[in-house]
């Protein structure tokens, strides 16, 4: 019985700790991508949202309707950003809207060159739809806001080119060269962004790329990021522009995290299963050894329900004790794991284990333990309740 209790304790604690880690990294990854690329992204305009083909009779009735997006004619970027911005103002779910002018260029220090992806932004709007201000590791956003020729570099770009705050750098491409001053350096933790992306002012970007209007994209932050897919479909139908939610954009990584959660849950649940099997063996042997005692209790007036309750209450006591002690161990283990240093750069940036304190992890662990223990206890209890006292007493006389 002690081993069964220990199995439940370790099973519950390991389940909670593993789920806290996997869901913690997933949640941190989601926060990173929402803070970097937003919850929604509005880009190319297409001529017909569904590529609709209709056959209409002379009386005006539609005989058939065919939908196909393959034949839609796409136009790169948002042609009329002011109209899109006005339309987005009617949606209260939106927390921030940032117009971005994207393009390619080359940074030249005179000694080294680096191809980059420039993002022209209005810094006030972009701070509402991203975590750029939190991602800045050197310099300040005020340096950028006060300098029309300022540039914010990704951390890996600054390391590769040996640039620091206040240095001059040339932006080559587009309509010519721009001489920029490094205002700040940011680190999102996403390697592809940190080694390729730079931010400059939207007006400067339009002048450099030779695009006085249109050709931009919109990055949107939502009050409830989980509602992004439904809102994306609604906006795409209303605006006739391609709208991509963060769930669609990051589907591969989200599937990876989901697989890790399920895999760890199944693996750790095996500990609880083994504990349940051990408890089943204990109670089964106990019923065999106490057959005569059970028969005496039945002859004294105990009902079948009373006999079953004796074993079920023993299982309940072990279950409650295991869940309680296991939860305490899990909370302690989760806390100590969160203190372990771990430097990760790639899909997000962290210097320690990321954990997610979620009551649902404890509830799921308790439910799984309850199922295994209930089955392991109920079967022997049911067998004990079926013992006929007269037959057992005659056999033992």
C-alpha positions as a Python dict, from the first residue, in 0.01 Angstrom:
ca = {
    (1, 'X'): (0, 0, 0),
    (2, 'X'): (289, 234, 74),
    (3, 'X'): (436, 166, -270),
    (4, 'X'): (99, 240, -431),
    (5, 'X'): (81, 567, -238),
    (6, 'X'): (434, 656, -350),
    (7, 'X'): (339, 577, -711),
    (8, 'X'): (43, 813, -697),
    (9, 'X'): (254, 1087, -537),
    (10, 'X'): (528, 1066, -800),
    (11, 'X'): (280, 1015, -1084),
    (12, 'X'): (84, 1329, -994),
    (13, 'X'): (395, 1538, -934),
    (14, 'X'): (570, 1427, -1257),
    (15, 'X'): (253, 1485, -1460),
    (16, 'X'): (214, 1841, -1331),
    (17, 'X'): (584, 1926, -1369),
    (18, 'X'): (607, 1800, -1728),
    (19, 'X'): (287, 1976, -1830),
    (20, 'X'): (406, 2297, -1661),
    (21, 'X'): (725, 2287, -1867),
    (22, 'X'): (578, 2200, -2207),
    (23, 'X'): (283, 2438, -2177),
    (24, 'X'): (516, 2704, -2031),
    (25, 'X'): (743, 2699, -2335),
    (26, 'X'): (440, 2695, -2566),
    (27, 'X'): (281, 2994, -2391),
    (28, 'X'): (610, 3184, -2397),
    (29, 'X'): (649, 3108, -2769),
    (30, 'X'): (299, 3243, -2836),
    (31, 'X'): (374, 3560, -2640),
    (32, 'X'): (692, 3605, -2843),
    (33, 'X'): (527, 3573, -3183),
    (34, 'X'): (232, 3791, -3079),
    (35, 'X'): (472, 4056, -2952),
    (36, 'X'): (679, 4041, -3271),
    (37, 'X'): (442, 3979, -3562),
    (38, 'X'): (101, 4048, -3408),
    (39, 'X'): (-215, 3836, -3395),
    (40, 'X'): (-335, 3923, -3746),
    (41, 'X'): (-161, 4030, -4063),
    (42, 'X'): (-337, 4202, -4353),
    (43, 'X'): (-142, 4188, -4678),
    (44, 'X'): (-229, 4129, -5043),
    (45, 'X'): (-554, 4242, -5201),
    (46, 'X'): (-735, 4001, -5426),
    (47, 'X'): (-995, 4088, -5683),
    (48, 'X'): (-1261, 3844, -5564),
    (49, 'X'): (-1260, 3700, -5214),
    (50, 'X'): (-1389, 3362, -5331),
    (51, 'X'): (-1316, 3370, -5703),
    (52, 'X'): (-1691, 3355, -5764),
    (53, 'X'): (-1840, 3243, -6095),
    (54, 'X'): (-2214, 3282, -6135),
    (55, 'X'): (-2468, 3186, -6403),
    (56, 'X'): (-2768, 3419, -6400),
    (57, 'X'): (-3096, 3368, -6588),
    (58, 'X'): (-3279, 3641, -6776),
    (59, 'X'): (-3517, 3679, -6484),
    (60, 'X'): (-3224, 3740, -6247),
    (61, 'X'): (-3218, 3405, -6071),
    (62, 'X'): (-2878, 3245, -6005),
    (63, 'X'): (-2866, 2896, -6158),
    (64, 'X'): (-2532, 2789, -6010),
    (65, 'X'): (-2253, 2933, -5797),
    (66, 'X'): (-1889, 2824, -5806),
    (67, 'X'): (-1614, 2925, -5561),
    (68, 'X'): (-1242, 2899, -5636),
    (69, 'X'): (-961, 3107, -5494),
    (70, 'X'): (-705, 2969, -5738),
    (71, 'X'): (-823, 3209, -6008),
    (72, 'X'): (-817, 3517, -5783),
    (73, 'X'): (-599, 3801, -5901),
    (74, 'X'): (-367, 3913, -5620),
    (75, 'X'): (-215, 4260, -5588),
    (76, 'X'): (85, 4287, -5359),
    (77, 'X'): (36, 4493, -5045),
    (78, 'X'): (-243, 4723, -4933),
    (79, 'X'): (-313, 4983, -5202),
    (80, 'X'): (-523, 5220, -4991),
    (81, 'X'): (-403, 5193, -4632),
    (82, 'X'): (-606, 5489, -4511),
    (83, 'X'): (-932, 5320, -4615),
    (84, 'X'): (-828, 4995, -4447),
    (85, 'X'): (-739, 5182, -4129),
    (86, 'X'): (-1079, 5355, -4127),
    (87, 'X'): (-1256, 5021, -4177),
    (88, 'X'): (-1060, 4859, -3894),
    (89, 'X'): (-1175, 5134, -3656),
    (90, 'X'): (-1519, 4968, -3652),
    (91, 'X'): (-1384, 4654, -3482),
    (92, 'X'): (-1362, 4692, -3101),
    (93, 'X'): (-1169, 4362, -3072),
    (94, 'X'): (-859, 4529, -3215),
    (95, 'X'): (-608, 4652, -2957),
    (96, 'X'): (-354, 4803, -3195),
    (97, 'X'): (-305, 4854, -3570),
    (98, 'X'): (34, 4922, -3726),
    (99, 'X'): (97, 4997, -4091),
    (100, 'X'): (428, 4850, -4207),
    (101, 'X'): (620, 4919, -4529),
    (102, 'X'): (832, 4614, -4604),
    (103, 'X'): (1127, 4592, -4840),
    (104, 'X'): (1475, 4455, -4893),
    (105, 'X'): (1801, 4644, -4873),
    (106, 'X'): (2167, 4612, -4778),
    (107, 'X'): (2334, 4764, -4473),
    (108, 'X'): (2685, 4888, -4548),
    (109, 'X'): (2929, 4997, -4279),
    (110, 'X'): (3213, 5051, -4525),
    (111, 'X'): (3382, 4732, -4407),
    (112, 'X'): (3100, 4479, -4413),
    (113, 'X'): (2765, 4445, -4585),
    (114, 'X'): (2451, 4262, -4472),
    (115, 'X'): (2123, 4201, -4654),
    (116, 'X'): (1828, 4301, -4436),
    (117, 'X'): (1449, 4318, -4437),
    (118, 'X'): (1345, 4674, -4358),
    (119, 'X'): (1019, 4755, -4183),
    (120, 'X'): (898, 5110, -4213),
    (121, 'X'): (675, 5188, -3914),
    (122, 'X'): (497, 5463, -3727),
    (123, 'X'): (652, 5396, -3391),
    (124, 'X'): (349, 5507, -3186),
    (125, 'X'): (121, 5264, -3371),
    (126, 'X'): (374, 4983, -3373),
    (127, 'X'): (420, 4992, -2996),
    (128, 'X'): (45, 4926, -2960),
    (129, 'X'): (56, 4616, -3183),
    (130, 'X'): (389, 4468, -3071),
    (131, 'X'): (633, 4436, -2779),
    (132, 'X'): (911, 4624, -2956),
    (133, 'X'): (967, 4856, -2660),
    (134, 'X'): (1019, 4553, -2430),
    (135, 'X'): (1251, 4387, -2682),
    (136, 'X'): (1496, 4677, -2700),
    (137, 'X'): (1817, 4577, -2520),
    (138, 'X'): (2029, 4882, -2607),
    (139, 'X'): (1921, 5241, -2663),
    (140, 'X'): (1562, 5362, -2623),
    (141, 'X'): (1257, 5413, -2837),
    (142, 'X'): (1290, 5786, -2762),
    (143, 'X'): (1617, 5794, -2954),
    (144, 'X'): (1434, 5650, -3254),
    (145, 'X'): (1128, 5874, -3225),
    (146, 'X'): (1335, 6193, -3221),
    (147, 'X'): (1555, 6101, -3518),
    (148, 'X'): (1386, 6072, -3858),
    (149, 'X'): (1696, 5895, -3992),
    (150, 'X'): (1723, 5660, -3698),
    (151, 'X'): (1726, 5282, -3731),
    (152, 'X'): (1656, 4998, -3489),
    (153, 'X'): (1869, 4691, -3559),
    (154, 'X'): (1822, 4327, -3471),
    (155, 'X'): (2078, 4206, -3217),
    (156, 'X'): (2246, 3963, -3457),
    (157, 'X'): (2277, 4231, -3724),
    (158, 'X'): (2454, 4463, -3482),
    (159, 'X'): (2689, 4181, -3376),
    (160, 'X'): (2769, 4082, -3733),
    (161, 'X'): (2839, 4439, -3845),
    (162, 'X'): (2995, 4552, -3517),
    (163, 'X'): (2750, 4839, -3475),
    (164, 'X'): (2657, 5014, -3151),
    (165, 'X'): (2429, 5298, -3047),
    (166, 'X'): (2508, 5622, -3234),
    (167, 'X'): (2706, 5460, -3516),
    (168, 'X'): (2642, 5562, -3875),
    (169, 'X'): (2544, 5306, -4138),
    (170, 'X'): (2437, 5325, -4503),
    (171, 'X'): (2122, 5162, -4637),
    (172, 'X'): (2180, 5063, -4997),
    (173, 'X'): (1911, 4975, -5253),
    (174, 'X'): (1573, 5112, -5347),
    (175, 'X'): (1601, 5459, -5498),
    (176, 'X'): (1953, 5520, -5365),
    (177, 'X'): (2145, 5531, -5039),
    (178, 'X'): (2034, 5646, -4698),
    (179, 'X'): (2269, 5743, -4417),
    (180, 'X'): (2114, 5622, -4093),
    (181, 'X'): (2209, 5644, -3727),
    (182, 'X'): (2167, 5346, -3493),
    (183, 'X'): (1905, 5450, -3238),
    (184, 'X'): (1842, 5116, -3064),
    (185, 'X'): (1906, 4742, -3081),
    (186, 'X'): (1631, 4487, -3019),
    (187, 'X'): (1624, 4115, -2949),
    (188, 'X'): (1304, 3920, -3005),
    (189, 'X'): (1466, 3580, -2953),
    (190, 'X'): (1348, 3463, -3299),
    (191, 'X'): (1676, 3412, -3483),
    (192, 'X'): (1536, 3479, -3832),
    (193, 'X'): (1407, 3816, -3717),
    (194, 'X'): (1706, 3921, -3508),
    (195, 'X'): (1950, 3857, -3791),
    (196, 'X'): (1745, 4008, -4074),
    (197, 'X'): (1501, 4276, -3957),
    (198, 'X'): (1553, 4649, -3908),
    (199, 'X'): (1302, 4923, -3829),
    (200, 'X'): (1302, 5271, -3981),
    (201, 'X'): (1038, 5543, -3998),
    (202, 'X'): (751, 5481, -4240),
    (203, 'X'): (803, 5809, -4428),
    (204, 'X'): (1173, 5731, -4466),
    (205, 'X'): (1094, 5379, -4589),
    (206, 'X'): (847, 5507, -4851),
    (207, 'X'): (1100, 5757, -4977),
    (208, 'X'): (1374, 5493, -4991),
    (209, 'X'): (1156, 5235, -5170),
    (210, 'X'): (1001, 5491, -5404),
    (211, 'X'): (645, 5418, -5295),
    (212, 'X'): (453, 5726, -5195),
    (213, 'X'): (138, 5525, -5114),
    (214, 'X'): (20, 5165, -5103),
    (215, 'X'): (226, 4848, -5097),
    (216, 'X'): (218, 4818, -4718),
    (217, 'X'): (86, 4556, -4478),
    (218, 'X'): (-96, 4584, -4146),
    (219, 'X'): (1, 4416, -3821),
    (220, 'X'): (-282, 4389, -3570),
    (221, 'X'): (-293, 4308, -3198),
    (222, 'X'): (-613, 4169, -3044),
    (223, 'X'): (-761, 4183, -2697),
    (224, 'X'): (-832, 3808, -2727),
    (225, 'X'): (-568, 3648, -2953),
    (226, 'X'): (-753, 3314, -2939),
    (227, 'X'): (-1032, 3471, -3149),
    (228, 'X'): (-792, 3549, -3435),
    (229, 'X'): (-906, 3277, -3684),
    (230, 'X'): (-1271, 3381, -3677),
    (231, 'X'): (-1190, 3751, -3699),
    (232, 'X'): (-941, 3683, -3982),
    (233, 'X'): (-1214, 3519, -4191),
    (234, 'X'): (-1450, 3807, -4117),
    (235, 'X'): (-1196, 4075, -4210),
    (236, 'X'): (-1087, 3889, -4522),
    (237, 'X'): (-1445, 3877, -4647),
    (238, 'X'): (-1510, 4244, -4563),
    (239, 'X'): (-1182, 4395, -4684),
    (240, 'X'): (-1101, 4174, -4987),
    (241, 'X'): (-745, 4142, -4855),
    (242, 'X'): (-560, 3836, -4739),
    (243, 'X'): (-578, 3816, -4358),
    (244, 'X'): (-367, 3555, -4178),
    (245, 'X'): (-407, 3469, -3810),
    (246, 'X'): (-114, 3380, -3588),
    (247, 'X'): (-253, 3027, -3548),
    (248, 'X'): (-232, 2971, -3923),
    (249, 'X'): (103, 3142, -3951),
    (250, 'X'): (264, 2935, -3674),
    (251, 'X'): (71, 2611, -3726),
    (252, 'X'): (383, 2392, -3751),
    (253, 'X'): (530, 2501, -3417),
    (254, 'X'): (193, 2488, -3242),
    (255, 'X'): (149, 2129, -3362),
    (256, 'X'): (497, 2044, -3231),
    (257, 'X'): (417, 2180, -2884),
    (258, 'X'): (83, 1999, -2883),
    (259, 'X'): (253, 1670, -2969),
    (260, 'X'): (505, 1723, -2688),
    (261, 'X'): (228, 1788, -2436),
    (262, 'X'): (38, 1473, -2529),
    (263, 'X'): (353, 1262, -2543),
    (264, 'X'): (467, 1370, -2196),
    (265, 'X'): (115, 1324, -2055),
    (266, 'X'): (89, 969, -2189),
    (267, 'X'): (437, 877, -2068),
    (268, 'X'): (389, 1008, -1715),
    (269, 'X'): (39, 859, -1692),
    (270, 'X'): (203, 518, -1712),
    (271, 'X'): (337, 579, -1360),
    (272, 'X'): (-19, 627, -1235),
    (273, 'X'): (-128, 317, -1427),
    (274, 'X'): (141, 109, -1260),
    (275, 'X'): (36, 249, -922),
    (276, 'X'): (-322, 147, -996),
    (277, 'X'): (-213, -205, -1088),
    (278, 'X'): (-12, -227, -768),
    (279, 'X'): (-310, -114, -564),
    (280, 'X'): (-531, -367, -742),
    (281, 'X'): (-293, -647, -646),
    (282, 'X'): (-284, -530, -284),
    (283, 'X'): (-662, -519, -250),
    (284, 'X'): (-710, -846, -437),
    (285, 'X'): (-473, -1026, -199),
    (286, 'X'): (-633, -848, 97),
    (287, 'X'): (-976, -978, -3),
    (288, 'X'): (-841, -1334, -27),
    (289, 'X'): (-668, -1311, 312),
    (290, 'X'): (-967, -1152, 485),
    (291, 'X'): (-1235, -1376, 338),
    (292, 'X'): (-1324, -1529, 677),
    (293, 'X'): (-1332, -1188, 847),
    (294, 'X'): (-1561, -1055, 574),
    (295, 'X'): (-1791, -1354, 620),
    (296, 'X'): (-1811, -1287, 994),
    (297, 'X'): (-1897, -922, 930),
    (298, 'X'): (-2171, -1027, 687),
    (299, 'X'): (-2312, -1268, 945),
    (300, 'X'): (-2316, -986, 1201),
    (301, 'X'): (-2544, -781, 977),
    (302, 'X'): (-2309, -590, 746),
    (303, 'X'): (-2461, -547, 399),
    (304, 'X'): (-2284, -589, 66),
    (305, 'X'): (-2267, -211, 39),
    (306, 'X'): (-2099, -185, 380),
    (307, 'X'): (-1834, -437, 280),
    (308, 'X'): (-1763, -258, -47),
    (309, 'X'): (-1744, 74, 136),
    (310, 'X'): (-1463, -57, 361),
    (311, 'X'): (-1235, -116, 63),
    (312, 'X'): (-1349, 189, -130),
    (313, 'X'): (-1278, 414, 168),
    (314, 'X'): (-928, 269, 197),
    (315, 'X'): (-868, 346, -168),
    (316, 'X'): (-1011, 695, -124),
    (317, 'X'): (-777, 767, 166),
    (318, 'X'): (-476, 655, -38),
    (319, 'X'): (-597, 857, -338),
    (320, 'X'): (-655, 1180, -144),
    (321, 'X'): (-323, 1147, 37),
    (322, 'X'): (-141, 1077, -290),
    (323, 'X'): (-298, 1372, -473),
    (324, 'X'): (-235, 1610, -182),
    (325, 'X'): (129, 1513, -129),
    (326, 'X'): (189, 1485, -505),
    (327, 'X'): (49, 1836, -564),
    (328, 'X'): (281, 1978, -298),
    (329, 'X'): (578, 1801, -454),
    (330, 'X'): (467, 1926, -798),
    (331, 'X'): (445, 2288, -685),
    (332, 'X'): (788, 2268, -524),
    (333, 'X'): (939, 2092, -825),
    (334, 'X'): (789, 2344, -1068),
    (335, 'X'): (931, 2633, -868),
    (336, 'X'): (1282, 2486, -849),
    (337, 'X'): (1282, 2397, -1220),
    (338, 'X'): (1189, 2756, -1306),
    (339, 'X'): (1509, 2865, -1129),
    (340, 'X'): (1736, 2643, -1341),
    (341, 'X'): (1940, 2854, -1588),
    (342, 'X'): (1881, 2763, -1952),
    (343, 'X'): (1981, 2992, -2236),
    (344, 'X'): (1766, 2949, -2548),
    (345, 'X'): (1782, 3159, -2863),
    (346, 'X'): (1603, 3052, -3179),
    (347, 'X'): (1225, 3054, -3162),
    (348, 'X'): (1216, 3269, -2846),
    (349, 'X'): (1458, 3419, -2597),
    (350, 'X'): (1491, 3295, -2239),
    (351, 'X'): (1767, 3241, -1985),
    (352, 'X'): (1585, 2989, -1764),
    (353, 'X'): (1323, 2717, -1779),
    (354, 'X'): (980, 2861, -1857),
    (355, 'X'): (692, 2710, -1659),
    (356, 'X'): (320, 2768, -1667),
    (357, 'X'): (136, 2774, -1334),
    (358, 'X'): (-202, 2635, -1432),
    (359, 'X'): (-460, 2481, -1199),
    (360, 'X'): (-584, 2262, -1487),
    (361, 'X'): (-261, 2060, -1471),
    (362, 'X'): (-340, 1960, -1112),
    (363, 'X'): (-701, 1884, -1200),
    (364, 'X'): (-603, 1661, -1493),
    (365, 'X'): (-347, 1475, -1280),
    (366, 'X'): (-610, 1424, -1009),
    (367, 'X'): (-868, 1298, -1260),
    (368, 'X'): (-626, 1046, -1414),
    (369, 'X'): (-521, 922, -1071),
    (370, 'X'): (-887, 897, -968),
    (371, 'X'): (-977, 681, -1269),
    (372, 'X'): (-692, 435, -1215),
    (373, 'X'): (-743, 408, -839),
    (374, 'X'): (-1122, 382, -872),
    (375, 'X'): (-1094, 87, -1111),
    (376, 'X'): (-820, -78, -902),
    (377, 'X'): (-1032, -47, -586),
    (378, 'X'): (-1381, -113, -722),
    (379, 'X'): (-1307, -458, -868),
    (380, 'X'): (-1174, -612, -539),
    (381, 'X'): (-1447, -432, -341),
    (382, 'X'): (-1713, -581, -567),
    (383, 'X'): (-1562, -927, -524),
    (384, 'X'): (-1555, -886, -145),
    (385, 'X'): (-1923, -782, -143),
    (386, 'X'): (-2020, -1107, -321),
    (387, 'X'): (-1877, -1334, -51),
    (388, 'X'): (-2147, -1557, 96),
    (389, 'X'): (-2095, -1578, 475),
    (390, 'X'): (-2270, -1916, 526),
    (391, 'X'): (-2058, -2093, 268),
    (392, 'X'): (-1730, -1952, 401),
    (393, 'X'): (-1816, -2034, 765),
    (394, 'X'): (-1911, -2395, 677),
    (395, 'X'): (-1581, -2440, 490),
    (396, 'X'): (-1375, -2310, 781),
    (397, 'X'): (-1543, -2521, 1052),
}
